[in-house]
């Protein structure tokens, strides 16, 4: 993977604010129901129990999972607990971030727990805390949905027992049109947005949040569009997990064969 290089965000033109927000945006690179290209990669943090890197255009997020630790500060519980730490890198946004966790980062940490915890078999970790860390390298919009998919992928790569992996997707309404996986510009002009966390294999929604003014018909259409987008994202997540497992299996097989050859040579020499 290439080394990340921070770059300044271009200054937005003030004339764009004069445009009516209700005017639909014509997409030139994809259809209204088409997702942007997504880059998934696992095992990016060698020290972690499991990790994942997710890149969607200008949004870049690294998620890492660490081994469960005993929660000595609480009473005994048959079920474990998920703990998330969400943090923006100082250079992730146009305005430099301060040290420590800001209120919006604390809220995003809670949102991640609400979206992911129900997918984990926490009864396998009695009186333990499963720690997850999320670092946003660059904020190009849809940070929470990107982090949800990344955390779920990192948990799966770590071998944590789960009911299903969680995929997330955003939908926005501009004028009378719905946009799946909206860009940063589209989000700025949206009348209403919806974020869905979904386990497609179990057909269960783990998280949903809605902003703006939307009718009941808009909400129903956005849910259908968002669920379809989540299913496509999860398909990509399964592909990267399968490819990683096959590659690891091949490496283990080659290592075992090499070890057996060495043993044969030693026995022959004796």
N, C-alpha and C positions, 0 to 999 in steps of 0.2 A: 504494500500500500504506500502511496506517495505521502511524503511528509506534508502536513497541513501548513499552509502559509496564510496568516491573517492578512486581510486587505480591507481598505476603507470602503464603506458603503457609499455609493454615489449619491450626491445630493439630489433630492427629489425636486422636480420643477414645481414652483408654486402655482403655475398656471393650471396644473392638474386639479387643484382644489376647486377651481371655478366650474369644472364639469359637473353635470348633474350625476349624483350617485345612483340615481335610478336608471341611468342609461346602460343597457347591457354591454358587456365587453365581448368583442369578437375574438375568439381564440384562433391563432394562426398555426400553432404547433400541434394541437390535439383537439379532439372533440370534447363537447361539454361533459360527456359521460366517461371520458378516458382519463386514467391516472397518469401522473408524471412518472418518468423513469425513476426507479428506486434502486439504490445500491445497498445490499446487505453484506456484512462480513462478520464472522464470528472468530473468537480467539484473538482479539486485538490487544487485550491486556493479559500478558503472560502470568502475572502474579495472582490474578483473580481466579475464583472458582469457575466462572464463566463470564463471557463478555461478548458484546456485539457493537458494531458500528453501523449506523444508518445515515444515509445521505439522500436527501430529496431536493434536488436543485441546490439552493443556497442554504438549506437547513442541514446541519451536520451535528449528530449526537453520538456520544459514546456512553454505553451502559455497561456496568460491571456488577457481578454478583459475588458475594464472599460467603465462605462456609458458615453454617448456622453456629451461633454462640449461645451459651447458656444465659438466660435472663435471670440473674440472681436477685434483681431488685423487685421482682414480682412474685406473687404466690404461685404455687404449682398449678399448671394448666395442661389439660390433655391436648390442647391445640397450640401450635406455635403462632408467631406474629411476624408480619412483614413490615419492614421499616425501609423507607426510601429517603434519600437525600438528593434533592434536585438543585443544581447550581449552574448558573451561566458563567462561562469563561469571561474574564475581564474585557476581552476584545470581541465578544460574541455579538454585540449590538453597536449601533452608531455611537451611543453614549456609553462611556466606560463604566463598568460596574464596580461598586464598592466591595470591600471585603466583608465577609460574613454573609449570612443568608437573609435576603430581603423578604418582606411579607408575601410578595407574589411567588417567590421561590418556595416558601413554606406551604402556600396553598397548592402549588403544583405538586409538591411532594405528597400531600394528602390525596390529591386527585389520582396520582399514580397508584397509591395504596388501594383506593377504592376500586380502581379499574382492574387491578391485577390480582389482588388477594383472593378473590373468589375462585380463581382458576388454579390455585395451588392447593395441594393436599397438605394443609398445615397440620393435620393430625399426625403426620409423619415426623413432626419436629416438636414434641412436647416440651414445654417450658424453654423454648429456644426462640431466637430472633434471627430472621433471615434478612441480611443487609443488602440493599441495592443502592448503587450510586449512579447518578446521571449527570453528565457534563455536556452542556451545549457549547459546541465550538463556534457555531455561527447560527444566528437566528434569522431565517428567511421566511418565517410563518409556519403555522401548523406544528409548533414545537411539541405540544402535549401529545398529539396523536402519533408523532414520530417517536417520542419517548416511550409511549405505551407499547408500540410494536417492538421497539428495541429492547426494552426490559423483558418482555415475554420471550423474545428470541434468546437473550442472554441466559434466562432461567432454563430454557430448554437445552441450550448448549452445555449448561452446567450439570445436566442430568437430574435436575429437581423434578420430583414427581408432580405432574400436573394433570388436571382433567382435560385441558385443551389449551393451545396457545391462543393468546388474545391479539387480534389485529384491530387497528383503529383507522378511522377515515373521517375526513371533514367534508361537509357539504355547505355551500353558501347560496343565497338567493340575491340576485341583482336584477332589478326590474321584475319581469315576469319569467325569468329563466333561472334554472338551477345549475350550479357548477359543482361537480365533484372534484375533490382535492384542489381547492382554490389556491392560487398563488398569493403572494404578499400584496400585490396590487389589487387583486380581486377581493381579498379580505377587507382591505381598507374601504372599499366601495359597497360592501355587502349590506343589505337591509337586515338580514338575519343569517345566522349560522347554526350549524349543528355538528356535534362531535359524537361519534359512536365508537364504543369498544365492544367487540363481538367475538364470540367463540363459534365459528361456523360449523364445526363438527358436532357440537351439542345444540346448535341453534339457540344460543342464549346470549342476551345482551348483558354485558358486565358494567357498562358505563354509558351514560348519555347526558349531554348538557346542551342547552339551547339558548341562544342570545338573539336579541332583536325582536321585531314585530313580525310574527308569522301566523297565518291562518291554520285551521285544523287540516285543510287540504294540503297546504304547503308542508306541514309537519309530516303527514303520512307519506307524501312523495319523497321528502328528504330522508325519511327512515328507510324506505325501499332502496333509494339510490345509495345511501350510506352502507347498508348491509351488503349490497352487491360489491361495493368498493372494498369492504373488509374481507369478503371472500377472495377477491383477487389478490389482496395484500398477503393473506394467509397462505395462498398457493405459492407465492414467491418465498415466504418464510420456510415452508416445508421443503421447497427445492434446495435452498441453501443448507438446511439441516441434513437433508439426505445426501447431498454432494459431500458435505464435510464428514459425515459418518462413513461413507464409502472410501474417501481418501484416507481417513484414519485407520480403517480396516485394512486397506492395502499396505499402509506403512507398518502396521503391526504384523501382518503376514510376512512381509519381506524381512522384518527384524527377527521373527521367529525362525525363518528359514536360514538366515545368516548365522544365527546362534546354533542351530542344529548342525550346520556345516562345520563350524568351529569345533563343536564337540566331537564330530566324527574324525576330524583331523587329529585331535588330541588322542582319541582312543586308538587310532591307527598308529600313531607314533609310539604309543606305549606298547 
